[in-house]
Each structure stands twice: as C-alpha cells, then as structure tokens.
Amino acid sequence: MQTVIDLFVLVWINIMLSGDNALVIAMATRRLPPGQRRRAAVFGAAAAVALRILLTIIAARWLTKPYIQAAAGVALLWIAVRLILPGSATLPPAEEQPESPQLQWWEAVGTIVLADVTMSIDNVLAVAAAAQGNLLLLVAGLALSIPLIVWGSDLIRLLLNRMEWLVYPGAGLLGWMAGGLVAEDPGLGIADQWPGGAWWTAGLAACAVVGVGLWKRWPKD
C-alpha cells in the first residue's frame, strides 16, 4: 500500500511540475500534419522522460553545481526564440509550406527533448527526493506521467490553433522560466545578491523573447 501511495505522490509531483513541458510539446507539434502530431508528442515525451530518469539518477552529483542552471536557462531562451520566430515549426509564414515533413517531425521531437531537459531541474530534484532511491518507483512514476502530459499538450495545441496570438505569451512564459534559471544559478548568485533580481531577470528574458517574435513578424516595407 505504501508503494502505491509513493507512486501516486511521485506521479502527482511530476505532473504538477510539467505544465511547461506540455506547453513546449504543444508549440513544437502544432504545425505538424495531424497524423504526425501525436506520434511526435509521444516519442518526444518518452525520450525526454528517459533522459530525465538518467538526470534524476545523477541529480545529487551535478545538478546543483554552479553554472549548470545558467547554461540550461540560456538553452531554454534559445528554444523560446526559435519557437516564436517565423519559419519555425511553431509559426511558419503563411505563404510557405514545410519542405520536408520528416525533417520537421524530427525538429519537433528534438525541441521537445531539449526543452524538457533544460526545464527539468526542479522536476528532477523533486522527483529524486520523492523516489528516495527506488529506481523502479522512479521509472514507473515518470512513465505513468507521459500520457497525462501528452493529453495536456493536445488541449494546449487546440487553443493555440484557434487563438494564434497565445503563442506569444506561451513563448514569453518559456523566456520567463529561462531568465529564472539564470538568476537562480548558485554560481551567478543574481537572486541572492540583488533584491528582486530573479523577477527582473525573468521579466527581461520574457520581454526579449516576445519582442524578437513581434519584430520578426512585423510587416516590412
């Protein structure tokens, strides 16, 4: 009975911390052909979970070392900008059609995996604590989370397709998270040394992502 309770707690923690991952899956797959969306989402989520399991196993060794979070934040900022730029899998220009659906599929999967890894530091540390060294419990909990995260991404994708302007706050949220990762890095110490530094850094990163997206899509004379 205790194992069932521990498994429920682990799954719940992972789902609560994975709303941002569902957002990335939705943004990365929304322009794929309908038949490829679910396959890319499931494949990307499964690959990301496999990497997350590996990260969780070694979490205590290096995830809290200086500059790891900052590097993850920079990578996530790059992902957020790529997702909002014209010509990306998220917002291709209306007059252009994808040259290679297969290449676009792999691009979406790669985006999902890379974003999940960069955003999963908090997930990894929380899940590692909940699993308490039980590898079987860890694998089962993360595996059970996959269908729920994919279902959440389907719902978000429907909203993005109906209200395309939501892509901007979505990418801005990823930028906010990227700035937060950089600010909270123990090596940089921005959040500790500068009152409000985490909020300012996150806000500037979010504004930068949205600003780049608006500038690139602004009609040129």
Backbone as a chain_set.jsonl record, in Angstrom:
{"seq": "MQTVIDLFVLVWINIMLSGDNALVIAMATRRLPPGQRRRAAVFGAAAAVALRILLTIIAARWLTKPYIQAAAGVALLWIAVRLILPGSATLPPAEEQPESPQLQWWEAVGTIVLADVTMSIDNVLAVAAAAQGNLLLLVAGLALSIPLIVWGSDLIRLLLNRMEWLVYPGAGLLGWMAGGLVAEDPGLGIADQWPGGAWWTAGLAACAVVGVGLWKRWPKD", "coords": {"N": [[0.83, -1.207, 0.0], [1.956, 1.216, 0.784], [3.787, 1.567, -1.247], [2.122, 2.089, -3.432], [1.034, 4.528, -2.63], [3.368, 6.085, -2.552], [4.014, 5.985, -5.268], [1.833, 7.344, -6.386], [2.24, 9.892, -5.271], [4.681, 10.561, -6.482], [4.007, 10.602, -9.226], [2.116, 12.655, -9.163], [3.654, 14.876, -8.325], [5.356, 15.095, -10.542], [3.536, 15.688, -12.601], [2.434, 18.115, -11.715], [4.641, 19.75, -11.952], [5.071, 19.802, -14.644], [3.635, 21.335, -16.429], [4.759, 23.321, -18.037], [6.255, 21.745, -19.755], [4.266, 20.451, -21.228], [3.31, 22.663, -22.58], [5.495, 23.265, -24.278], [5.529, 20.933, -25.878], [3.067, 21.232, -27.182], [3.492, 23.637, -28.624], [5.621, 22.923, -30.241], [4.619, 20.935, -31.896], [2.346, 21.795, -33.179], [2.178, 22.622, -35.859], [2.664, 20.421, -37.331], [1.66, 17.772, -39.63], [-1.61, 16.345, -39.062], [-1.522, 13.515, -38.641], [1.007, 13.113, -37.654], [1.333, 14.484, -35.314], [0.542, 13.382, -32.729], [2.275, 11.199, -32.653], [4.807, 12.43, -32.688], [4.608, 13.871, -30.306], [4.31, 11.841, -28.344], [6.64, 10.314, -28.791], [8.631, 12.253, -28.382], [8.071, 13.014, -25.709], [8.473, 10.571, -24.391], [11.201, 10.076, -24.92], [12.269, 12.286, -23.635], [11.535, 11.745, -20.994], [13.061, 9.463, -20.537], [15.634, 10.577, -20.578], [15.278, 12.236, -18.418], [15.067, 10.42, -16.339], [17.68, 9.457, -16.295], [18.998, 11.83, -15.597], [17.896, 12.202, -13.069], [18.962, 10.09, -11.644], [21.611, 10.865, -11.391], [21.346, 13.255, -10.141], [22.059, 14.275, -7.591], [24.755, 14.632, -7.837], [25.568, 16.592, -9.774], [23.599, 18.476, -10.618], [23.156, 20.672, -8.968], [25.445, 22.116, -9.107], [27.554, 25.019, -9.699], [26.629, 27.191, -12.398], [25.342, 25.301, -13.992], [22.518, 25.554, -14.013], [22.398, 28.085, -15.184], [23.408, 27.598, -17.751], [21.405, 25.876, -18.652], [19.295, 27.691, -18.633], [20.054, 29.531, -20.645], [19.969, 27.835, -22.868], [17.225, 27.213, -22.877], [16.166, 29.743, -23.352], [17.028, 30.153, -25.966], [15.534, 28.151, -27.22], [12.926, 29.133, -26.785], [12.961, 31.469, -28.34], [13.378, 30.353, -30.886], [10.982, 28.959, -31.203], [9.135, 30.954, -31.554], [9.866, 32.408, -33.738], [9.334, 33.412, -37.183], [9.017, 30.889, -39.673], [9.703, 28.813, -38.081], [8.857, 25.607, -36.564], [6.69, 26.263, -35.153], [5.561, 28.774, -35.854], [5.293, 29.082, -38.879], [5.656, 31.049, -41.87], [2.692, 32.089, -43.551], [2.709, 31.882, -46.299], [4.491, 29.934, -46.903], [5.296, 26.485, -47.268], [6.147, 23.572, -45.408], [9.308, 22.19, -46.267], [10.251, 19.613, -45.845], [8.474, 17.215, -44.384], [9.333, 15.088, -42.78], [11.788, 15.998, -41.767], [10.843, 18.188, -40.343], [9.351, 16.854, -38.433], [11.329, 15.529, -36.913], [12.641, 17.777, -36.002], [10.703, 18.877, -34.319], [10.519, 16.835, -32.362], [13.149, 16.894, -31.375], [13.184, 19.48, -30.29], [11.296, 19.197, -28.227], [12.583, 17.321, -26.548], [15.037, 18.626, -25.891], [14.087, 20.986, -24.676], [12.684, 19.885, -22.521], [14.745, 18.75, -21.007], [16.237, 21.046, -20.301], [14.368, 22.437, -18.778], [13.867, 20.831, -16.641], [15.154, 20.771, -14.183], [14.084, 21.497, -11.654], [12.006, 19.617, -11.585], [13.478, 17.226, -11.632], [14.962, 17.277, -9.227], [12.879, 17.329, -7.333], [11.474, 14.959, -7.938], [13.488, 13.084, -7.55], [13.819, 13.283, -4.8], [11.312, 12.379, -3.96], [11.292, 9.745, -4.891], [13.26, 8.549, -3.386], [15.563, 6.989, -3.852], [14.542, 4.656, -4.973], [14.66, 3.028, -7.805], [12.903, 1.59, -9.499], [10.402, 2.585, -8.723], [10.776, 5.224, -9.471], [11.052, 5.054, -12.325], [8.539, 3.938, -12.998], [6.776, 5.934, -12.074], [7.466, 8.209, -13.645], [6.969, 7.177, -16.2], [4.189, 6.728, -16.121], [3.378, 9.323, -16.139], [3.626, 10.261, -18.711], [1.365, 9.865, -20.649], [-0.515, 11.636, -19.537], [0.742, 14.121, -19.663], [1.022, 14.363, -22.441], [-1.681, 14.417, -23.188], [-2.406, 16.829, -22.008], [-0.866, 18.532, -23.594], [-2.171, 18.261, -26.032], [-4.578, 19.604, -25.543], [-3.634, 22.214, -25.084], [-2.513, 22.725, -27.594], [-4.785, 22.78, -29.239], [-5.957, 25.149, -28.332], [-3.96, 26.974, -29.092], [-4.055, 26.762, -31.87], [-6.562, 27.783, -32.419], [-6.486, 30.324, -31.336], [-4.105, 32.071, -32.276], [-2.534, 34.108, -31.3], [-1.909, 33.406, -28.744], [0.477, 32.118, -28.823], [2.486, 33.945, -28.351], [2.367, 34.849, -25.53], [2.848, 32.268, -24.597], [5.465, 31.612, -25.515], [6.7, 33.701, -24.219], [6.376, 32.909, -21.57], [8.112, 30.716, -21.48], [10.48, 32.117, -21.873], [10.481, 33.601, -19.5], [10.853, 31.549, -17.634], [13.388, 30.73, -18.434], [14.959, 32.99, -17.823], [14.604, 32.941, -15.06], [15.942, 30.571, -14.358], [18.592, 31.283, -14.953], [18.962, 33.434, -13.163], [18.726, 32.177, -10.687], [20.893, 30.548, -10.53], [23.444, 29.093, -8.613], [26.116, 29.76, -8.995], [26.184, 32.267, -10.268], [24.577, 33.835, -8.602], [22.602, 35.842, -8.738], [19.934, 36.05, -7.807], [20.343, 35.949, -5.06], [22.085, 38.044, -4.408], [21.019, 40.37, -5.403], [18.261, 42.183, -4.654], [15.103, 41.237, -5.726], [16.181, 40.405, -8.059], [15.765, 37.973, -9.415], [13.137, 38.21, -10.388], [13.373, 40.465, -12.061], [15.28, 39.583, -13.936], [13.96, 37.366, -15.057], [11.7, 38.663, -16.101], [12.847, 40.436, -17.995], [13.954, 38.583, -19.769], [11.626, 37.31, -20.714], [10.314, 39.476, -21.966], [12.208, 40.011, -23.931], [12.09, 37.72, -25.561], [9.404, 37.801, -26.552], [9.528, 40.31, -27.748], [11.436, 39.932, -29.809], [10.031, 38.074, -31.37], [7.764, 39.595, -32.19], [9.043, 41.645, -33.587], [10.288, 40.262, -35.705], [8.08, 39.331, -37.07], [6.788, 41.581, -37.799], [5.285, 43.562, -40.318], [7.286, 44.266, -43.121], [8.352, 47.102, -44.926]], "CA": [[0.0, 0.0, 0.0], [2.846, 2.367, 0.846], [4.373, 1.739, -2.579], [1.101, 2.735, -4.263], [0.971, 5.925, -2.199], [4.598, 6.732, -3.022], [3.906, 6.115, -6.718], [0.872, 8.421, -6.636], [2.904, 11.152, -4.931], [5.7, 10.831, -7.49], [3.308, 10.994, -10.457], [1.478, 13.953, -8.921], [4.712, 15.882, -8.343], [5.834, 15.256, -11.911], [2.501, 16.359, -13.39], [2.325, 19.494, -11.249], [5.811, 20.496, -12.409], [5.275, 19.565, -16.074], [2.768, 22.145, -17.274], [5.601, 23.976, -19.038], [6.634, 20.738, -20.75], [3.103, 20.29, -22.102], [3.279, 23.847, -23.434], [6.513, 23.102, -25.321], [5.063, 19.894, -26.798], [2.003, 21.812, -27.997], [4.048, 24.628, -29.542], [6.539, 22.284, -31.188], [3.933, 19.989, -32.788], [1.069, 22.309, -33.678], [2.203, 22.799, -37.31], [2.89, 19.137, -37.999], [0.448, 17.137, -40.15], [-2.367, 15.705, -37.973], [-1.115, 12.146, -38.369], [2.329, 13.067, -37.032], [1.371, 15.242, -34.064], [0.542, 12.529, -31.555], [3.489, 10.373, -32.668], [5.925, 13.276, -32.267], [4.426, 14.205, -28.891], [4.591, 10.657, -27.524], [8.053, 9.958, -28.94], [9.427, 13.281, -27.713], [7.87, 12.924, -24.26], [9.107, 9.344, -23.901], [12.652, 10.28, -24.942], [12.588, 13.251, -22.586], [11.422, 11.061, -19.706], [14.234, 8.592, -20.402], [16.747, 11.428, -20.182], [15.008, 12.736, -17.069], [15.422, 9.34, -15.411], [19.138, 9.475, -16.185], [19.367, 13.013, -14.828], [17.496, 12.016, -11.678], [19.905, 9.159, -11.018], [22.857, 11.563, -11.072], [20.976, 14.607, -9.721], [22.788, 14.721, -6.405], [26.171, 14.852, -8.145], [25.966, 17.764, -10.55], [22.557, 19.433, -10.993], [23.214, 21.874, -8.14], [26.753, 22.748, -9.254], [27.474, 26.352, -10.313], [26.526, 27.456, -13.832], [24.521, 24.316, -14.701], [21.214, 26.173, -14.244], [22.568, 29.191, -16.125], [23.517, 27.003, -19.086], [20.063, 25.41, -19.007], [18.487, 28.875, -18.915], [20.432, 30.046, -21.967], [19.437, 26.894, -23.859], [15.772, 27.373, -22.925], [15.907, 31.026, -24.008], [17.212, 29.9, -27.401], [14.375, 27.376, -27.661], [11.762, 30.023, -26.8], [13.087, 32.344, -29.512], [13.173, 29.534, -32.084], [9.574, 28.581, -31.317], [8.287, 32.099, -31.888], [10.334, 33.037, -34.973], [8.747, 32.949, -38.44], [9.779, 29.828, -40.301], [9.901, 27.705, -37.152], [7.771, 24.63, -36.58], [5.556, 26.821, -34.43], [4.936, 29.866, -36.58], [5.805, 29.235, -40.239], [4.923, 32.037, -42.646], [1.507, 31.509, -44.184], [2.919, 31.615, -47.719], [5.467, 28.872, -47.085], [4.944, 25.145, -46.842], [7.344, 22.861, -44.976], [9.98, 21.494, -47.353], [10.429, 18.206, -45.518], [7.703, 16.856, -43.197], [10.11, 14.216, -41.898], [12.743, 16.85, -41.073], [10.087, 18.98, -39.386], [8.977, 15.946, -37.35], [12.499, 15.353, -36.057], [12.895, 19.066, -35.357], [9.755, 18.99, -33.21], [10.932, 15.893, -31.318], [14.37, 17.417, -30.767], [12.819, 20.63, -29.47], [10.641, 18.685, -27.02], [13.579, 16.679, -25.678], [15.977, 19.615, -25.378], [13.382, 21.865, -23.749], [12.372, 19.14, -21.302], [15.967, 18.616, -20.209], [16.623, 22.338, -19.737], [13.37, 22.9, -17.82], [13.521, 19.773, -15.696], [15.985, 20.741, -12.983], [13.216, 21.429, -10.472], [11.328, 18.315, -11.623], [14.421, 16.159, -11.305], [15.285, 17.305, -7.801], [11.688, 16.956, -6.568], [11.183, 13.544, -8.177], [14.543, 12.307, -6.9], [13.514, 13.245, -3.369], [10.12, 11.55, -3.743], [11.61, 8.339, -5.164], [14.089, 8.078, -2.266], [16.499, 5.961, -4.28], [13.861, 3.492, -5.541], [14.716, 3.216, -9.253], [11.682, 1.053, -10.102], [9.348, 3.563, -8.444], [11.08, 6.391, -10.291], [10.726, 4.757, -13.719], [7.089, 3.759, -13.106], [6.114, 7.218, -11.89], [7.68, 9.055, -14.812], [6.293, 6.564, -17.35], [2.752, 6.976, -15.989], [3.115, 10.743, -16.365], [3.701, 10.586, -20.139], [0.078, 10.089, -21.321], [-1.195, 12.809, -18.987], [1.403, 15.301, -20.217], [0.67, 14.424, -23.864], [-3.077, 14.869, -23.262], [-2.393, 18.26, -21.723], [-0.323, 19.237, -24.757], [-3.227, 18.274, -27.052], [-5.509, 20.675, -25.19], [-2.964, 23.493, -25.321], [-2.353, 22.898, -29.04], [-6.081, 23.203, -29.769], [-6.113, 26.566, -28.01], [-3.014, 27.738, -29.903], [-4.521, 26.768, -33.255], [-7.754, 28.63, -32.516], [-6.104, 31.688, -30.955], [-2.67, 32.015, -32.541], [-1.823, 35.105, -30.512], [-1.467, 32.791, -27.493], [1.861, 31.672, -28.978], [3.383, 34.953, -27.785], [2.52, 34.637, -24.08], [3.435, 30.951, -24.356], [6.917, 31.75, -25.657], [7.141, 34.592, -23.148], [6.475, 32.109, -20.346], [9.37, 29.968, -21.563], [11.541, 33.091, -21.632], [10.449, 33.89, -18.062], [11.483, 30.423, -16.951], [14.815, 30.758, -18.766], [15.569, 34.029, -17.002], [14.611, 32.475, -13.678], [17.02, 29.593, -14.2], [19.861, 32.012, -14.924], [19.048, 34.236, -11.941], [18.832, 31.33, -9.502], [22.103, 29.727, -10.573], [24.276, 29.389, -7.435], [27.393, 30.343, -9.387], [25.987, 33.683, -10.568], [24.084, 34.451, -7.373], [21.799, 37.037, -9.009], [18.77, 36.076, -6.922], [20.776, 36.139, -3.675], [22.825, 39.283, -4.206], [20.275, 41.527, -5.917], [16.842, 42.063, -4.287], [14.24, 41.261, -6.9], [16.956, 40.077, -9.252], [15.161, 36.86, -10.151], [11.97, 38.725, -11.108], [13.821, 41.335, -13.136], [15.933, 38.778, -14.973], [12.921, 36.588, -15.733], [10.873, 39.585, -16.869], [13.606, 40.903, -19.156], [14.062, 37.478, -20.723], [10.307, 37.128, -21.328], [10.093, 40.596, -22.885], [13.124, 39.863, -25.061], [11.565, 36.683, -26.455], [8.213, 38.32, -27.229], [9.964, 41.415, -28.593], [12.063, 39.373, -31.016], [8.972, 37.484, -32.18], [6.973, 40.665, -32.796], [9.887, 42.355, -34.546], [10.5, 39.421, -36.881], [6.83, 39.149, -37.812], [6.225, 42.88, -38.154], [5.348, 43.749, -41.777], [8.402, 45.092, -43.601], [8.009, 47.907, -46.102]], "C": [[0.869, 1.264, 0.0], [3.48, 2.642, -0.51], [3.407, 2.444, -3.516], [1.004, 4.214, -3.918], [2.193, 6.693, -2.695], [4.559, 6.956, -4.53], [2.962, 7.254, -7.084], [1.514, 9.78, -6.373], [3.915, 11.534, -6.007], [5.073, 11.292, -8.801], [2.713, 12.384, -10.308], [2.512, 15.081, -8.964], [5.157, 16.155, -9.775], [4.824, 15.996, -12.778], [2.398, 17.831, -13.006], [3.477, 20.354, -11.772], [5.999, 20.438, -13.921], [4.324, 20.343, -16.969], [3.546, 22.849, -18.371], [6.036, 23.004, -20.126], [5.495, 20.485, -21.734], [2.982, 21.464, -23.061], [4.278, 23.719, -24.579], [6.074, 22.061, -26.344], [4.005, 20.46, -27.738], [2.563, 22.774, -29.034], [4.927, 23.984, -30.606], [5.827, 21.413, -32.207], [2.722, 20.579, -33.49], [1.028, 22.48, -35.189], [2.528, 21.513, -38.061], [1.589, 18.627, -38.61], [-0.266, 16.385, -39.034], [-1.898, 14.3, -37.631], [0.211, 12.033, -37.638], [2.364, 13.712, -35.653], [1.48, 14.342, -32.847], [1.818, 11.688, -31.492], [4.698, 11.185, -32.207], [5.834, 13.602, -30.786], [4.803, 13.031, -27.998], [6.074, 10.306, -27.582], [8.935, 10.964, -28.206], [9.311, 13.205, -26.207], [8.559, 11.699, -23.684], [10.627, 9.488, -23.862], [13.081, 11.244, -23.848], [12.53, 12.61, -21.209], [12.615, 10.138, -19.481], [15.457, 9.397, -19.97], [16.55, 11.955, -18.766], [15.337, 11.684, -16.017], [16.933, 9.318, -15.197], [19.601, 10.659, -15.348], [19.037, 12.842, -13.351], [18.475, 11.112, -10.942], [21.183, 9.88, -10.59], [22.604, 12.975, -10.536], [21.839, 15.118, -8.58], [24.231, 15.1, -6.721], [26.445, 16.189, -8.814], [24.882, 18.785, -10.84], [22.593, 20.713, -10.163], [24.573, 22.565, -8.224], [26.606, 24.104, -9.951], [27.429, 26.29, -11.833], [25.763, 26.392, -14.625], [23.153, 24.913, -15.012], [21.321, 27.311, -15.249], [22.661, 28.671, -17.556], [22.162, 26.498, -19.564], [19.161, 26.583, -19.36], [18.78, 29.459, -20.28], [19.879, 29.142, -23.069], [17.928, 27.049, -24.002], [15.389, 28.692, -23.587], [16.028, 30.884, -25.52], [16.02, 29.134, -27.967], [13.15, 28.271, -27.783], [11.788, 30.934, -28.021], [12.83, 31.56, -30.794], [11.697, 29.2, -32.29], [8.69, 29.736, -31.767], [8.688, 32.749, -33.212], [9.567, 32.539, -36.191], [9.646, 31.905, -39.082], [10.066, 28.674, -39.377], [8.75, 26.734, -37.279], [6.529, 25.187, -35.932], [4.823, 27.868, -35.244], [5.528, 30.015, -37.98], [5.019, 30.302, -40.973], [3.799, 31.38, -43.427], [1.769, 31.13, -45.631], [3.881, 30.473, -47.966], [4.916, 27.552, -46.6], [6.212, 24.438, -46.396], [7.967, 22.078, -46.126], [10.069, 19.999, -47.094], [9.65, 17.875, -44.257], [8.494, 15.993, -42.229], [11.122, 15.023, -41.099], [12.036, 17.681, -40.012], [9.672, 18.128, -38.188], [10.135, 15.773, -36.387], [12.864, 16.647, -35.343], [11.975, 19.248, -34.157], [10.156, 18.084, -32.054], [12.178, 16.402, -30.602], [14.098, 18.605, -29.866], [12.192, 20.187, -28.158], [11.672, 18.135, -26.043], [14.505, 17.713, -25.057], [15.311, 20.542, -24.37], [13.084, 21.156, -22.443], [13.599, 19.036, -20.405], [16.329, 19.939, -19.55], [15.65, 22.814, -18.67], [13.188, 21.961, -16.642], [14.384, 19.727, -14.446], [15.125, 20.655, -11.732], [12.48, 20.095, -10.419], [12.245, 17.212, -11.135], [14.714, 16.116, -9.815], [14.093, 16.87, -6.957], [11.377, 15.474, -6.71], [12.227, 12.653, -7.513], [14.282, 12.189, -5.404], [12.329, 12.333, -3.086], [10.422, 10.069, -3.939], [12.474, 7.715, -4.077], [14.976, 6.889, -2.666], [15.873, 4.721, -4.888], [13.764, 3.675, -7.059], [13.453, 2.72, -9.939], [10.519, 2.015, -9.912], [9.535, 4.797, -9.31], [10.653, 6.175, -11.736], [9.219, 4.639, -13.909], [6.365, 5.095, -13.005], [6.256, 8.125, -13.089], [6.969, 8.5, -16.042], [4.792, 6.819, -17.304], [2.399, 8.431, -16.257], [3.026, 11.086, -17.845], [2.327, 10.81, -20.771], [-0.656, 11.321, -20.812], [-0.585, 14.095, -19.532], [1.051, 15.472, -21.693], [-0.765, 14.899, -24.036], [-3.162, 16.361, -22.987], [-1.868, 19.061, -22.896], [-1.344, 19.299, -25.888], [-4.199, 19.424, -26.8], [-4.893, 22.042, -25.467], [-2.825, 23.76, -26.812], [-3.663, 23.341, -29.69], [-6.309, 24.688, -29.521], [-5.195, 27.424, -28.877], [-3.468, 27.827, -31.354], [-5.726, 27.673, -33.442], [-7.434, 30.09, -32.218], [-4.586, 31.794, -31.073], [-1.886, 33.035, -31.728], [-1.332, 34.536, -29.184], [-0.04, 32.255, -27.585], [2.813, 32.662, -28.307], [3.484, 34.864, -26.264], [3.11, 33.277, -23.747], [4.953, 30.994, -24.448], [7.481, 32.671, -24.585], [7.283, 33.862, -21.827], [7.763, 31.287, -20.336], [10.563, 30.897, -21.332], [11.638, 33.461, -20.162], [11.157, 32.785, -17.285], [12.986, 30.4, -17.205], [15.543, 31.798, -17.923], [15.642, 33.634, -15.544], [15.713, 31.473, -13.408], [18.379, 30.283, -14.101], [20.025, 32.75, -13.6], [19.279, 33.388, -10.7], [20.051, 30.411, -9.521], [23.008, 30.083, -9.388], [25.625, 30.001, -7.784], [27.294, 31.826, -9.671], [25.475, 34.454, -9.357], [23.234, 35.686, -7.575], [20.644, 37.149, -8.027], [19.163, 36.367, -5.48], [21.378, 37.514, -3.432], [22.037, 40.531, -4.581], [18.805, 41.359, -5.568], [15.948, 42.208, -5.52], [14.947, 40.862, -8.177], [16.341, 38.973, -10.085], [13.973, 37.34, -10.978], [12.391, 39.588, -12.291], [14.45, 40.55, -14.282], [14.916, 37.977, -15.768], [12.061, 37.485, -16.618], [11.567, 40.093, -18.119], [13.727, 39.816, -20.215], [12.741, 37.252, -21.447], [10.027, 38.229, -22.347], [10.981, 40.486, -24.12], [12.6, 38.845, -26.063], [10.372, 37.207, -27.25], [8.596, 39.452, -28.179], [10.594, 40.94, -29.89], [11.003, 38.788, -31.944], [8.142, 38.534, -32.898], [7.775, 41.4, -33.868], [10.062, 41.557, -35.83], [9.235, 39.268, -37.715], [6.165, 40.473, -38.181], [6.355, 43.095, -39.662], [6.476, 44.696, -42.16], [7.961, 45.838, -44.854], [8.879, 47.511, -47.29]], "O": [[0.568, 2.243, -0.682], [3.688, 3.796, -0.885], [3.814, 3.296, -4.305], [0.904, 5.058, -4.808], [2.071, 7.81, -3.197], [5.014, 7.99, -5.019], [3.253, 8.04, -7.985], [1.35, 10.711, -7.162], [3.997, 12.698, -6.398], [5.541, 12.249, -9.417], [2.798, 13.201, -11.225], [2.269, 16.123, -9.572], [5.316, 17.309, -10.172], [5.202, 16.835, -13.596], [2.287, 18.695, -13.875], [3.304, 21.55, -12.008], [6.982, 20.968, -14.437], [4.217, 20.04, -18.157], [3.068, 22.969, -19.499], [6.171, 23.389, -21.287], [5.729, 20.324, -22.932], [2.599, 21.29, -24.218], [3.951, 24.028, -25.724], [6.226, 22.275, -27.547], [4.034, 20.204, -28.942], [2.159, 22.737, -30.196], [4.97, 24.45, -31.745], [6.37, 21.168, -33.285], [2.123, 19.908, -34.331], [-0.06, 22.484, -35.764], [2.652, 21.519, -39.286], [0.512, 19.011, -38.154], [0.39, 15.839, -38.146], [-1.874, 13.926, -36.459], [0.518, 10.988, -37.064], [3.317, 13.513, -34.901], [2.385, 14.501, -32.028], [2.379, 11.485, -30.416], [5.519, 10.697, -31.43], [6.845, 13.613, -30.084], [5.525, 13.198, -27.015], [6.694, 10.032, -26.554], [9.868, 10.585, -27.498], [10.309, 13.314, -25.494], [9.162, 11.769, -22.613], [11.27, 9.078, -22.896], [14.117, 11.056, -23.211], [13.368, 12.889, -20.352], [13.124, 10.039, -18.364], [16.222, 8.965, -19.108], [17.508, 12.106, -18.008], [15.825, 12.01, -14.935], [17.409, 9.178, -14.07], [20.481, 10.523, -14.497], [19.794, 13.278, -12.484], [18.781, 11.332, -9.77], [21.77, 9.555, -9.557], [23.52, 13.794, -10.478], [22.296, 16.261, -8.6], [24.862, 15.818, -5.946], [27.423, 16.859, -8.484], [25.208, 19.888, -11.279], [22.104, 21.747, -10.619], [24.824, 23.511, -7.478], [25.655, 24.32, -10.703], [28.088, 25.464, -12.466], [25.556, 26.567, -15.826], [22.67, 24.799, -16.138], [20.429, 27.487, -16.08], [22.061, 29.24, -18.467], [21.806, 26.666, -20.73], [18.35, 26.488, -20.281], [17.859, 29.843, -21.001], [19.379, 29.628, -24.084], [17.403, 27.019, -25.115], [14.393, 28.755, -24.307], [15.219, 31.435, -26.266], [15.55, 29.432, -29.065], [12.414, 28.186, -28.766], [10.76, 31.147, -28.663], [12.141, 32.046, -31.691], [11.22, 29.162, -33.424], [7.607, 29.512, -32.307], [7.932, 33.555, -33.754], [9.185, 31.37, -36.239], [10.871, 32.013, -39.045], [10.608, 27.656, -39.807], [7.785, 26.986, -38.001], [5.434, 24.66, -36.125], [3.594, 27.852, -35.317], [6.212, 31.005, -38.24], [3.822, 30.453, -40.728], [3.936, 30.254, -43.906], [1.16, 30.197, -46.156], [4.079, 30.073, -49.113], [4.157, 27.504, -45.633], [7.274, 24.69, -46.966], [7.269, 21.39, -46.87], [9.972, 19.202, -48.027], [10.097, 18.208, -43.16], [8.36, 16.13, -41.012], [11.31, 14.784, -39.906], [12.556, 17.862, -38.911], [9.644, 18.615, -37.058], [9.95, 15.86, -35.173], [13.342, 16.619, -34.209], [12.407, 19.715, -33.103], [10.139, 18.506, -30.898], [12.26, 16.352, -29.375], [14.702, 18.733, -28.801], [12.509, 20.728, -27.099], [11.638, 18.448, -24.853], [14.741, 17.696, -23.848], [15.892, 20.854, -23.33], [13.213, 21.748, -21.371], [13.505, 19.213, -19.191], [16.69, 19.966, -18.374], [16.051, 23.523, -17.746], [12.425, 22.269, -15.727], [14.351, 18.736, -13.716], [15.393, 19.842, -10.847], [12.338, 19.503, -9.349], [11.85, 16.37, -10.329], [14.716, 15.045, -9.208], [14.255, 16.134, -5.984], [11.054, 14.805, -5.729], [11.897, 11.594, -6.978], [14.495, 11.133, -4.809], [12.327, 11.599, -2.098], [9.869, 9.226, -3.232], [12.433, 6.504, -3.864], [15.117, 5.921, -1.919], [16.598, 3.81, -5.287], [12.889, 4.393, -7.544], [12.972, 3.363, -10.873], [9.737, 2.237, -10.836], [8.565, 5.352, -9.825], [9.967, 7.019, -12.313], [8.674, 5.176, -14.873], [5.438, 5.357, -13.771], [5.283, 8.748, -13.515], [6.427, 9.263, -16.842], [4.182, 7.096, -18.336], [1.249, 8.743, -16.568], [2.418, 12.093, -18.208], [2.12, 11.857, -21.385], [-1.351, 11.984, -21.582], [-1.304, 15.049, -19.829], [0.808, 16.589, -22.149], [-1.047, 15.696, -24.93], [-3.905, 17.078, -23.657], [-2.364, 20.153, -23.172], [-1.383, 20.281, -26.629], [-4.594, 20.129, -27.728], [-5.55, 22.923, -26.02], [-3.0, 24.895, -27.256], [-3.657, 24.181, -30.59], [-6.797, 25.402, -30.397], [-5.604, 28.485, -29.348], [-3.284, 28.86, -31.998], [-5.897, 28.267, -34.506], [-8.048, 30.991, -32.79], [-3.868, 31.626, -30.087], [-0.693, 32.846, -31.49], [-0.44, 35.11, -28.559], [0.586, 31.968, -26.565], [3.835, 32.258, -27.754], [4.597, 34.808, -25.742], [3.795, 33.13, -22.735], [5.649, 30.479, -23.573], [8.592, 32.462, -24.097], [8.193, 34.147, -21.048], [8.426, 31.177, -19.305], [11.536, 30.518, -20.68], [12.736, 33.617, -19.628], [11.96, 33.055, -16.392], [13.769, 30.09, -16.306], [16.612, 31.526, -17.375], [16.615, 33.947, -14.858], [16.35, 31.511, -12.355], [19.213, 29.918, -13.272], [21.09, 32.702, -12.984], [19.95, 33.824, -9.764], [20.219, 29.585, -8.624], [23.31, 31.259, -9.182], [26.219, 30.692, -6.957], [28.216, 32.578, -9.354], [25.887, 35.588, -9.114], [23.144, 36.515, -6.669], [20.399, 38.221, -7.474], [18.385, 36.975, -4.746], [21.199, 38.088, -2.357], [22.356, 41.629, -4.124], [18.148, 40.479, -6.124], [16.041, 43.189, -6.257], [14.377, 40.967, -9.263], [16.384, 39.018, -11.315], [13.811, 36.934, -12.129], [11.843, 39.465, -13.386], [14.184, 40.821, -15.452], [14.988, 37.909, -16.995], [11.731, 37.12, -17.746], [10.955, 40.176, -19.184], [13.617, 40.088, -21.411], [12.729, 37.028, -22.657], [9.561, 37.957, -23.453], [10.559, 40.826, -25.225], [12.656, 39.072, -27.272], [10.33, 37.076, -28.473], [8.059, 39.55, -29.282], [10.315, 41.49, -30.955], [11.063, 38.979, -33.158], [7.846, 38.387, -34.083], [7.247, 41.736, -34.928], [9.991, 42.116, -36.924], [9.31, 39.096, -38.932], [5.103, 40.486, -38.804], [7.417, 42.84, -40.23], [6.609, 45.784, -41.6], [7.288, 45.284, -45.723], [8.739, 48.078, -48.374]]}, "num_chains": 1, "name": "protein.A"}
